[in-house]
Amino acid sequence: MIHFFNQSLKVTIPFYFLPKSFILADTAENWQLGFQDPATPIMEGIINLHHDLMFFICVISIFVTWMLFRTLWHFNHSQNPTPSSLTHGTLIEMVWTITPAFILLIIAVPSFSLLYAMDEVISPAITIKTLGHQWYWTYEYSDYLNEDGDFIEFDSYMLPEEDLELGQLRLLEVDNRMVVPTNTHIRVIVSAADVLHSWAVPSLGIKCDAIPGRLNQTSLFIKREGLYYGQCSEICGINHGFMPIVIEAVPLKNYVNWISSKLTE
């Protein structure tokens, strides 16, 4: 069974009614080697860059391996009783200097483009502050104030194993999820209250350090609804592995309803 998407209107759906890609997406799988399914343009760019780099890595690895075995074979003492006296070649020196430099230039273009895109925050419609503690997260929605002038703020703790429901993920579920709308530019401000933490969600392409006394910012633009799981990625103490992150991406209408319910609590 799986529970989604709005905490105020939790719906339970059997796994067999859902496509396999939906069930396996946005959280780590057993023996997983590749990336999680991307849900943001940034993560799509990261995966595309990885595939481009792997092409060059494979070509270079095959060529170097071929050269190594060819050298071992042809320069074996049984093949060449008289060793070569060649010690220097201007042409080959130029080739193995210019070629790697040219490859690095080709790699640099998409790499710098992606780095600039990751740092860019485009006119955010919503700002959410994430505060790391030992060992839980606090989320502040300072754009919305209730009648008393207080903004929305809540803590997010990992659910103990004995409180998990059927279909929920061990060590990854929380009691209060960070709810955000889809197809909306969101700014996330990250900081910490005690020690170093790191707010990371793989399928969103986000890993932002939470540093006490400093505000770091990153941006989100989630393209599809769903639950996205992450964990603190900075060793922050004995319970470092027990402060997960769960982001619930919902349609804008559901997000407005959730905000309204939070303001009236």
N, C-alpha and C positions, 0 to 999 in steps of 0.2 A: 504493500500500500504506500501511497505517497500523499503528502499534505501540501497544498499550495493554494493560492498565492497571497491572499489577503488574510492577515492574522485575525481581523475582526470577523471575517466570513470564511473560516477554514473549511475547505472542501477535501474530502477523502476520495481518492480514485484508485482502483486496483492497478497494479503495475501492468497487467496484461492488456489494459485498455490504452496504454501509452506506447508510442513508438520507441524502439530500443535506443535510438540516438538521443531521445529526450531523457531517458532514465540514466544513461551513462555520462551525459554532458555535465560540465561545470563542477565536477569534483574528481579527485584522483581515482584511478582504477587500479586493480591489482596488476602488477607487472607492467605498468604503463611506461612506455618509452617516449612517446611524443607529447605534444602539447594538449591541453584541454581545448574544447571547442571555443573559438573566439566569440565574444559578444560585443566587442567595441572595435571601432576602426583602428585604434592603437594596437590592440592585440592581433588583429589581422595583418597589420604592417610588420609586427615582430615575427610572425610566422612566415610571411613572405620573404623577409630578409634572411631568416634562418634557412629557408629552402635555397635562396640564391647563394648563400655562403657555402652550403653543403655541396653545391655543384662544383665550385672552385676547389673545395677541400678534397672531393673525390677525384677530380682530374689530377690535382697535384700529387695526391697520395699514390695513385696508380702509376703516374710517370716516375716518381722518385723510387717506388718499389721496383719498377721495371729496370731503371738505371742501376740500382743496387745489385740486382741479381745478374744483370748483363755484365757488370764490372767483375763480380765474383767469378763468373763463368769464364770470361775471355782473358782475365788477368791471373787466372790460376797458374801455378808453376808448371803444371803439366801441359797447359796450352801454350804458354809463353816461357820457355826456359830462359830466354834472354830478356830481362825486364826493360821496360821502356825508360828512356832517359828524358822524356818530356816533362818539364817542370812548370811551364807557363804558356798561356795562350791568350792573346789580347781579345780575340773575337769571343771566346767562350766566357771570359770575364765580363765583357759587355752584355752578353746575352743573359747571364744569370744575375746581373744587377738591374738591367732595364726591365726585364720581364716581370719580376716580382713587384717592382715599383709601379708598373702599369696596372697589374692586377689589384694592387692596393688602392689605386686611384678609382678604378671601377667599383670597388667595394665601398669606398668612402662616400660616393654620391647618395645612394639610398640610405646609408647608415646615418649621415648627418641630417638628411631630410627627416628621418624617423625621430632622431633626437630632438630636433626643433619642434616637431609635432607633439612630442610627449611633454614638452615644457610649456606649450601654448595653452592658455586658458581663454576660451572664446566666450565673452559676454555671458557669464553663467546666470541662469534663471533661478538657481537654488544654491545656497551655500550651507554646507554641513560641516560641523567641527567634530573631529574624532580625537578622543583623548585616551591614551593608553595608561593603564594602571597595572599594578601587580595584584591579580592577574585577570583583568577583564577590560572591556572597552566601554567608554561613555560617549554617547552621540548627542550633539546639540544642534537643534534646528532653530537657529536664531532669527530666521526670517519671519517667523510666526509668533505672535504674542497673544496670550489669552486676556480675559477681562482684567486680571490682576497685574498685567504687564510682564508676566513670566513667559519665557520661551520654552519650547518643547525640549526636554532633556530626560534621558533614561540610560540606565546601565545595561550592558549586555554580557551575561555570564554563560559559561558553558553548561549545558544540561548534564546532570549526573547520569550515569548509565542506567540507574534504576528508574529514572523518570522518562526514558526514551519510549516513544510509541513505535508501533510496527512500521518499518520503512524509513525511520529516521537514522541518521548516520552517527555512529559512535565517535566521540571526541570532536565533532564538527557542528553539532546543533547548539543553538543558543536560546535563551528564554525570550529575548527581545531582538528582533532583526532590525537592521537598518533598511528602511523602506524608501525606495526612490522611483520616480517615474521613468518610463522608457522614452527614447527619442527626445531627450532633454539635456541641455548642457548643464552640468553640475560641477560645482567647485567643492573639493574636499580639503579642509584645512586639518593638518595632522600635527599633533603634539603629544607630550607625555607629562604625567604628573610626578613621576618618581625616578625611573631609570629609562635607559634606551629601549624602545620597542620598534617594531616595523609593521606597518599596515599593508598587507599583501593579499591580493586576490588574483590568482593565475589567469582565469578565463577572461578577466577584464584588463589584463596587461598592466597591473598596478603593483608597485612595491615602493612605498614611501616611508622613510625613516621618521619615527616619532621621538623627538629629542626634547628633554625638559628645558623650558625657557625659550624655545624656538618654535616658530610656526612655519611648517612646510606646507606647500599646497600642490595639489594635483587635480586633474579634471577627469570627468566621466561623461560618456555618451553611450548609454546602453541601448543596443538596437533591438533586443528581443526580451520578452518576459521570461522570468524564471528565478531560480534560487542559485546564488553564486557563493561558493564556499572558499574561505581563505584562512590563514593562520598568521600569528605573529611570527615574523621571520628574523627576529633579533633575539639572541639568547639573553633573557631578561631575568633569570632566576630559576628557582627549583621547579616552579609550575609553568615554565615557559611554554610547554606543549599543551597547555590546557586553557588557552584564551583564543578560541576560534573566532572567525568573522563570517557572518552570513548577511548577504545583501539580497533583498527581495525586490526585484524589478517588476512593477505593475503598470497597467495603463494609467494615463493621467487622471481619468475619472476616479479610479480606485484610490489613487494617491491622495486626491483632494478629500475623499471620504475618510481616509485614514487620518489625515491631518486634522479634519474637523472633529473626529472622535477623540484625538489626543488633546485638543484644545479644551474640550468639555470635561475631561477627567478631573 
